[in-house]
Amino acid sequence: MKSICKITIKVNNTHQFGTGFFMNIFDSFKSLVTNYHVINEKILKENIEIGIWNEKKLKLNLNNRFYKFFEDPMDITVKI
């Protein structure tokens, strides 16, 4: 699997785009890292679709408990 991915977020028929990358935490566990302005608490509360593309489309669990947010000054979101 390539590590860099394209993130598409659909909110109210409007598409927002961003990028991210996957990191290996353990051999069988991968984590997604992106910017806070791409995926954040507000985005996860909306009725949205998130598509992740690298070699294929992936589906992620959109439960807040699996995300760690670092707004200022780092602007980072990590899905663990």
Secondary structure, DSSP 4 states (H G I P E B T S, - for coil): --SEEEEEEEETTEEEEEEEEEEEEETTEEEEEE-TTTS-HHHHHSSEEEEEESSSEE-----GGGEEEE-TTT-EEEE-
